[in-house]
Amino acid sequence: MSKLELLPSEALYPVPVVLVSCGNRDLANIITIAWCGVACSKPPLLTISIRPSRYSNNIIKNSGEFVINIPTKDLLKETDICGTISGCDKDKFDLCNFTKADSSIVKSPIIKECPTNIECRVINVLNLGTHDMFIGEAVKVHRDRSILDKKGNIDYSGAAPIVYNQGEYWSLGKRIGRYGFSAK
């Protein structure tokens, strides 16, 4: 197999697409993020990376909290809108007909239409160049029962998350294995 050598880039694929809500119930914003990941299990730490010029960046820096909302493929159009329009110009909750719901711990609202919502408190902000990385500790998780199987695990075919691949949105296909299957 022949390999082509390329210049360094953020060539990782796929990456999850999430809607990050920030602010408070009265003045809230949503930003679409594909630079999101898990940093640690205990304590549960998640990262989101946002350009300093984005409206949500300062909201999160000032409030010290945010919510990661995981949309379904049925929310693809709204997810794309939240990534292409600035919250300083439009109320994205109204524009996308999203319902603001109260979080349990943080002041940032959850997006009711998303089946998973993860409340986070910022524990660190790292300026990495073009983006600031916010490291947030997950302080509460909300999950719709409709996406759970009989054992209480996520049924990803029902959850239908969106992934981002080099400028394109994709949905997940079928399960092809489970962790540790090769050791059996």
Stockholm file with secondary structure:
# STOCKHOLM 1.0

chainA/1-184         MSKLELLPSEALYPVPVVLVSCGNRDLANIITIAWCGVACSKPPLLTISIRPSRYSNNIIKNSGEFVINIPTKDLLKETDICGTISGCDKDKFDLCNFTKADSSIVKSPIIKECPTNIECRVINVLNLGTHDMFIGEAVKVHRDRSILDKKGNIDYSGAAPIVYNQGEYWSLGKRIGRYGFSAK
#=GR chainA/1-184 SS CCCCCCCCCCCCCCEECEEEEEECSSSEEEEEESCEEEEETTTTEEEEEECTTSHHHHHHHHHCEEEEEECBGGGHHHHHHHHHSCTTTSCHHHHTTCCEECCSSSSSCEETTSSEEEEEEEEEEEECSSCEEEEEEEEEEEECGGGBCTTSCBCHHHHCBEEEETTEEEECCCCCCCTTGGGC
#=GC SS_cons         CCCCCCCCCCCCCCEECEEEEEECSSSEEEEEESCEEEEETTTTEEEEEECTTSHHHHHHHHHCEEEEEECBGGGHHHHHHHHHSCTTTSCHHHHTTCCEECCSSSSSCEETTSSEEEEEEEEEEEECSSCEEEEEEEEEEEECGGGBCTTSCBCHHHHCBEEEETTEEEECCCCCCCTTGGGC
//
